[in-house]
Every structure is written in C-alpha cells, then in structure tokens.
Amino acid sequence: MIYRRIARRYAVALFASAAEQGLVDEVERDLEAAGAVVAANAELRAALRHPEIPIQRKQEIVQSVFAGLQPVSVTFLSLLVERRRQDYLDQVVDEYRKLADEARGLVRAAVTSAVAMTDEQQKRLRGALERRTGKRIMATYAVDSSLLAGLIVNIAESVIDASARGRLDRMRELLAAARYRGLGA
C-alpha cells in the first residue's frame, strides 16, 4: 500500500511535468519501455540496486541506457535512482498510465468470458460499458472456460461478475447462510 502512495506521488509530479510540455503520450511510452528494459535485464537491475555503486554512477548508467527517451523521462529515471526508488518503477508506470487515461477520458477493462466473444459482442459490451461509465473503454479480452457461461468484467476498481460460476457461488453462499440461520433458530 505504501508503495502505491509513493509511486502515485512520483507519477503525479511526472505527469504534471509531461502535460506542461505536451509530452503525456511520449512519456507514457518511455516509462513502459524503461520498465520493460529493466525487467528484462538482470545486470541493469543489479547495478541499479547495488549498494556500493555510487548514485552518480547509477545515474550515468541510466542516462546512457535510456539516452533515446524524452529528456523529461531520463531526468525522472535519474531522480528515481537518486532517491533510491528505482524499485518503484513498475508502480509508477501503472499510476502514470491511470493519470494519462483519466486525462484522455479512458477507462481500461479486462473482460473474461466463458467462450470467445465475436467482434459484434465486444462492440456491444464496450458500448454498454461506455454508457455506464461515461468514458471511452479500452478492453482486453480473455477466455476462461471454467466460468461455464457468461463473463467477468474488471473495470476501474470494480468487478462485474455475470458468469454462471459466479452465480452458482453466490447461490451456494446464500444457501449456506440460510442453513446456518436455520440451525441457530
């Protein structure tokens, strides 16, 4: 939880700077690229975490590895290293993406259905979600046959469970609660 709060503070500051320069999208791409490079490179992660490597040397490494990014992005990554917050990069990327999406009027949704949805079904669902949220929806789709039928939508901070498995689970809970109350009476 504390990681998220700290990451949010850094993301808000970076977003404000990027917005002021008209570079919100570019910085988002830079952060995602930097996160991928750091995740894929164990030597880089080790160097940035190593307690005996001076901060200045770590910043030189960052500036060298990420030289192709926007200057504001490189400066930000150097700041994370200076403050010993490089391990927060993934959370900062997530928080920055949320801020950028909010500024664009965009909400991300993850849809899991029992069977693959057709393009028309995806379009209708996206339309319904857009009417419900009042924002544009960017959805990703996955299939999980264990749902039996229906779908589950994870959107913003909520879950819409319209799956057969979810309904059966809720029914089982109601029956168990009713049976428990019946025994206690």
WOJOUR-V796771 format. One record per pair of residues at least 4 apart in sequence whose ideal C-beta (glycine too) atoms are under 7 Angstrom apart, sorted by the first residue. I is the first residue (numbers start at 1). J is the second residue. D is the distance in whole Angstrom. If there is no record, write none. Layout:
{{I | J | D} {I | J | D}}
This chain:
{{1 | 5 | 7} {2 | 6 | 6} {3 | 7 | 6} {3 | 88 | 6} {3 | 91 | 5} {4 | 8 | 6} {4 | 91 | 6} {5 | 9 | 7} {6 | 10 | 7} {6 | 85 | 7} {6 | 88 | 6} {7 | 11 | 6} {7 | 88 | 5} {7 | 91 | 3} {7 | 92 | 5} {7 | 95 | 5} {8 | 12 | 6} {8 | 95 | 5} {9 | 13 | 7} {10 | 14 | 6} {10 | 85 | 7} {10 | 88 | 7} {10 | 92 | 5} {11 | 15 | 6} {11 | 92 | 5} {11 | 95 | 4} {11 | 96 | 4} {11 | 99 | 6} {12 | 16 | 6} {12 | 99 | 7} {13 | 17 | 7} {14 | 18 | 6} {14 | 27 | 7} {14 | 76 | 5} {14 | 96 | 6} {15 | 19 | 6} {15 | 24 | 7} {15 | 96 | 6} {15 | 99 | 4} {15 | 100 | 7} {16 | 20 | 6} {17 | 21 | 7} {17 | 72 | 6} {18 | 23 | 5} {18 | 24 | 5} {18 | 27 | 4} {18 | 72 | 6} {19 | 24 | 5} {21 | 72 | 6} {23 | 27 | 5} {23 | 70 | 6} {23 | 72 | 6} {24 | 28 | 6} {24 | 100 | 5} {24 | 103 | 7} {25 | 29 | 7} {26 | 30 | 6} {26 | 70 | 5} {27 | 31 | 6} {27 | 70 | 6} {27 | 72 | 6} {27 | 73 | 5} {28 | 32 | 6} {28 | 96 | 6} {28 | 97 | 6} {28 | 100 | 5} {29 | 33 | 6} {30 | 34 | 6} {30 | 69 | 4} {30 | 70 | 5} {30 | 73 | 4} {31 | 35 | 6} {31 | 73 | 7} {31 | 92 | 7} {31 | 93 | 5} {31 | 96 | 6} {32 | 36 | 6} {32 | 93 | 6} {33 | 37 | 6} {34 | 38 | 6} {34 | 66 | 6} {34 | 69 | 7} {34 | 77 | 6} {34 | 89 | 7} {35 | 39 | 6} {35 | 89 | 5} {35 | 90 | 6} {35 | 93 | 5} {36 | 40 | 6} {37 | 41 | 6} {37 | 44 | 7} {37 | 65 | 7} {38 | 44 | 6} {38 | 45 | 6} {38 | 89 | 6} {41 | 45 | 7} {42 | 46 | 6} {43 | 47 | 6} {44 | 48 | 6} {44 | 65 | 7} {45 | 49 | 6} {46 | 50 | 6} {47 | 53 | 6} {47 | 58 | 7} {47 | 61 | 6} {48 | 58 | 6} {48 | 81 | 6} {48 | 86 | 5} {53 | 57 | 5} {53 | 58 | 6} {55 | 59 | 6} {55 | 81 | 7} {55 | 82 | 6} {56 | 60 | 7} {57 | 61 | 7} {58 | 62 | 7} {58 | 81 | 5} {59 | 63 | 6} {59 | 78 | 5} {59 | 81 | 6} {59 | 82 | 6} {60 | 64 | 6} {61 | 65 | 6} {62 | 66 | 6} {62 | 74 | 7} {62 | 77 | 5} {62 | 78 | 5} {62 | 81 | 6} {63 | 67 | 6} {63 | 74 | 6} {63 | 78 | 6} {66 | 73 | 7} {66 | 74 | 5} {66 | 77 | 6} {69 | 73 | 4} {69 | 74 | 5} {71 | 75 | 6} {72 | 76 | 6} {73 | 77 | 6} {74 | 78 | 6} {75 | 79 | 6} {76 | 80 | 7} {77 | 81 | 7} {78 | 82 | 6} {79 | 83 | 6} {80 | 85 | 5} {80 | 86 | 5} {80 | 88 | 7} {80 | 89 | 6} {81 | 86 | 5} {88 | 92 | 5} {89 | 93 | 6} {90 | 94 | 7} {91 | 95 | 6} {92 | 96 | 6} {93 | 97 | 6} {94 | 98 | 7} {95 | 99 | 7} {96 | 100 | 6} {97 | 101 | 6} {98 | 102 | 6} {99 | 103 | 6} {100 | 104 | 6} {101 | 106 | 4} {101 | 107 | 7} {101 | 108 | 6} {105 | 135 | 5} {105 | 136 | 6} {106 | 135 | 6} {106 | 136 | 5} {106 | 138 | 6} {107 | 133 | 5} {107 | 135 | 5} {107 | 137 | 6} {107 | 155 | 6} {107 | 156 | 6} {108 | 138 | 5} {109 | 129 | 6} {109 | 137 | 5} {109 | 139 | 4} {109 | 153 | 6} {109 | 154 | 7} {109 | 155 | 4} {110 | 140 | 5} {110 | 154 | 4} {111 | 125 | 7} {111 | 139 | 5} {111 | 141 | 5} {111 | 151 | 6} {111 | 153 | 5} {112 | 142 | 5} {112 | 144 | 5} {112 | 147 | 7} {112 | 151 | 6} {112 | 152 | 5} {113 | 117 | 5} {113 | 143 | 6} {113 | 147 | 7} {113 | 151 | 4} {114 | 144 | 7} {114 | 145 | 6} {114 | 147 | 4} {114 | 148 | 6} {114 | 149 | 5} {114 | 150 | 6} {114 | 151 | 7} {114 | 163 | 7} {115 | 143 | 6} {116 | 143 | 5} {117 | 121 | 4} {117 | 122 | 5} {117 | 141 | 6} {119 | 123 | 6} {120 | 124 | 6} {121 | 125 | 6} {122 | 126 | 6} {122 | 139 | 7} {122 | 141 | 6} {123 | 127 | 6} {124 | 128 | 6} {125 | 129 | 6} {126 | 130 | 6} {126 | 137 | 5} {126 | 139 | 6} {127 | 131 | 7} {128 | 132 | 6} {129 | 133 | 6} {129 | 137 | 5} {129 | 155 | 6} {130 | 135 | 7} {130 | 136 | 6} {130 | 137 | 5} {133 | 137 | 7} {146 | 165 | 6} {147 | 151 | 7} {147 | 152 | 7} {147 | 163 | 4} {147 | 164 | 7} {147 | 165 | 5} {148 | 163 | 7} {148 | 164 | 4} {148 | 165 | 5} {149 | 163 | 7} {149 | 164 | 4} {150 | 162 | 5} {150 | 163 | 4} {150 | 164 | 5} {151 | 162 | 6} {151 | 163 | 6} {152 | 159 | 7} {152 | 160 | 7} {152 | 161 | 5} {152 | 163 | 5} {152 | 166 | 7} {153 | 160 | 4} {154 | 159 | 5} {155 | 160 | 7} {161 | 166 | 4} {163 | 167 | 7} {164 | 168 | 6} {165 | 169 | 6} {166 | 170 | 6} {167 | 171 | 6} {168 | 172 | 6} {169 | 173 | 7} {170 | 174 | 6} {171 | 175 | 6} {172 | 176 | 6} {173 | 177 | 6} {174 | 178 | 6} {175 | 179 | 6} {176 | 180 | 6} {177 | 181 | 6} {178 | 182 | 6} {179 | 183 | 7} {180 | 184 | 7} {181 | 185 | 7}}
